[in-house]
Amino acid sequence: MKIYRAVFSPIQVNTYIISGNGKECVIIDCGCYGGAEELKLEEMLSARDLKPVKLLDTHCHLDHVFGNRFMLERYGLRPWFHEGDRYNYQNSPRHSLMFGLSMEPPPDPEGYLFDRQVISVAGMTLQVIAVPGHSPGGIAFYSEADGVVFTGDALFAGSIGRSDLPGGDHEQLIENIRERLFALPPETVIYPGHGPDTTIREEVENNPFFNQT
């Protein structure tokens, strides 16, 4: 798997472009905000001769879906996400105003994903792992073959997602990280929705939310 990352919007969200051995690719959490960032994403794809064939959202807070309309208009792709985040998705334009930002209503999804679903696309296999708590429909995408997991805003390097937004649940998030993400092989590389990469081993051993003295 080849992984490319761009950091978009004033909220600094990680957007990932992932591909197997061919020219097709998957976009995870398209957060490009405005024309300049849309152009940057387009140029990243063009420079690598990549064609997006699927758009995935780990969850639907506004910063992770800013670019979904662009993906439909430019590449004909509608997003896939967990049905539990329909409220956040439908209300993302209203929520954006709370951050002093604006966005057009996002396009309807192509469909909904479910826990343990296996996605085979662009020469890759991704497993959906439900990790609600930061948002009701929070999911991660795990590639066993490549030893990587895209955790969205559930788990960060040295931190976890906030749970004070609509539908958030701190105890649920802690439980799901322990039971679902920390069950992955320790060497698994974590690609989070914000901030730098880390590993499952690093977070199990040193994340302060799980190693309180």
NORHU-V124948 format. One record per residue. N is the residue number from 1. RES is the residue in three letters. PSI is psi in radians with two decimals (NA if undefined). Layout:
n	res	psi
N	RES	PSI
N	RES	PSI
This chain:
n	res	psi
1	MET	2.35
2	LYS	2.32
3	ILE	2.19
4	TYR	2.51
5	ARG	2.46
6	ALA	2.48
7	VAL	2.11
8	PHE	2.76
9	SER	2.87
10	PRO	-0.30
11	ILE	-0.04
12	GLN	0.97
13	VAL	2.50
14	ASN	2.10
15	THR	2.29
16	TYR	2.39
17	ILE	2.12
18	ILE	2.51
19	SER	2.72
20	GLY	-2.29
21	ASN	-0.19
22	GLY	-2.77
23	LYS	-0.14
24	GLU	2.62
25	CYS	2.92
26	VAL	2.43
27	ILE	2.23
28	ILE	2.14
29	ASP	1.25
30	CYS	1.78
31	GLY	0.25
32	CYS	2.33
33	TYR	1.87
34	GLY	2.93
35	GLY	-0.70
36	ALA	-0.72
37	GLU	-0.59
38	GLU	-0.73
39	LEU	-0.69
40	LYS	-0.77
41	LEU	-0.76
42	GLU	-0.72
43	GLU	-0.64
44	MET	-0.75
45	LEU	-0.78
46	SER	-0.71
47	ALA	-0.47
48	ARG	0.10
49	ASP	0.80
50	LEU	2.50
51	LYS	2.03
52	PRO	2.31
53	VAL	-0.15
54	LYS	2.47
55	LEU	2.08
56	LEU	2.49
57	ASP	2.23
58	THR	-0.54
59	HIS	3.12
60	CYS	0.57
61	HIS	2.66
62	LEU	-0.72
63	ASP	-0.37
64	HIS	-0.12
65	VAL	0.13
66	PHE	-0.69
67	GLY	0.12
68	ASN	-0.66
69	ARG	-0.70
70	PHE	-0.73
71	MET	-0.60
72	LEU	-0.83
73	GLU	-0.61
74	ARG	-0.66
75	TYR	0.01
76	GLY	0.42
77	LEU	2.34
78	ARG	2.68
79	PRO	2.76
80	TRP	2.31
81	PHE	3.07
82	HIS	2.43
83	GLU	-0.41
84	GLY	-0.26
85	ASP	0.34
86	ARG	-0.71
87	TYR	-0.86
88	ASN	-0.67
89	TYR	-0.86
90	GLN	-0.48
91	ASN	0.14
92	SER	-0.65
93	PRO	-0.70
94	ARG	-0.73
95	HIS	-0.54
96	SER	-0.53
97	LEU	-0.50
98	MET	-0.37
99	PHE	0.17
100	GLY	0.42
101	LEU	3.10
102	SER	2.69
103	MET	2.66
104	GLU	2.73
105	PRO	2.32
106	PRO	2.75
107	PRO	2.72
108	ASP	2.58
109	PRO	2.77
110	GLU	-0.62
111	GLY	-3.08
112	TYR	2.58
113	LEU	2.78
114	PHE	2.78
115	ASP	2.37
116	ARG	0.10
117	GLN	2.51
118	VAL	2.18
119	ILE	2.07
120	SER	2.00
121	VAL	2.52
122	ALA	0.66
123	GLY	0.29
124	MET	2.76
125	THR	2.13
126	LEU	2.37
127	GLN	2.36
128	VAL	2.23
129	ILE	2.07
130	ALA	2.18
131	VAL	1.01
132	PRO	2.76
133	GLY	-0.82
134	HIS	-0.70
135	SER	2.78
136	PRO	-0.53
137	GLY	0.46
138	GLY	2.30
139	ILE	2.78
140	ALA	2.74
141	PHE	2.08
142	TYR	2.25
143	SER	1.84
144	GLU	-0.71
145	ALA	-0.59
146	ASP	-0.12
147	GLY	0.70
148	VAL	2.66
149	VAL	2.34
150	PHE	1.90
151	THR	-0.02
152	GLY	-2.35
153	ASP	0.34
154	ALA	-0.87
155	LEU	2.24
156	PHE	3.04
157	ALA	1.91
158	GLY	0.23
159	SER	-3.13
160	ILE	2.99
161	GLY	2.69
162	ARG	2.71
163	SER	0.33
164	ASP	0.16
165	LEU	2.89
166	PRO	2.21
167	GLY	0.02
168	GLY	2.67
169	ASP	1.84
170	HIS	-0.84
171	GLU	-0.67
172	GLN	-0.73
173	LEU	-0.82
174	ILE	-0.80
175	GLU	-0.76
176	ASN	-0.63
177	ILE	-0.81
178	ARG	-0.83
179	GLU	-0.55
180	ARG	-0.82
181	LEU	-0.76
182	PHE	-0.16
183	ALA	-0.19
184	LEU	2.78
185	PRO	2.44
186	PRO	-0.54
187	GLU	-0.05
188	THR	2.27
189	VAL	2.27
190	ILE	2.19
191	TYR	1.77
192	PRO	3.00
193	GLY	-0.33
194	HIS	2.57
195	GLY	-3.00
196	PRO	2.92
197	ASP	2.81
198	THR	-2.90
199	THR	2.82
200	ILE	-0.78
201	ARG	-0.79
202	GLU	-0.75
203	GLU	-0.64
204	VAL	-0.72
205	GLU	-0.51
206	ASN	-0.15
207	ASN	2.15
208	PRO	-0.34
209	PHE	-0.23
210	PHE	-0.01
211	ASN	0.94
212	GLN	2.36
213	THR	NA
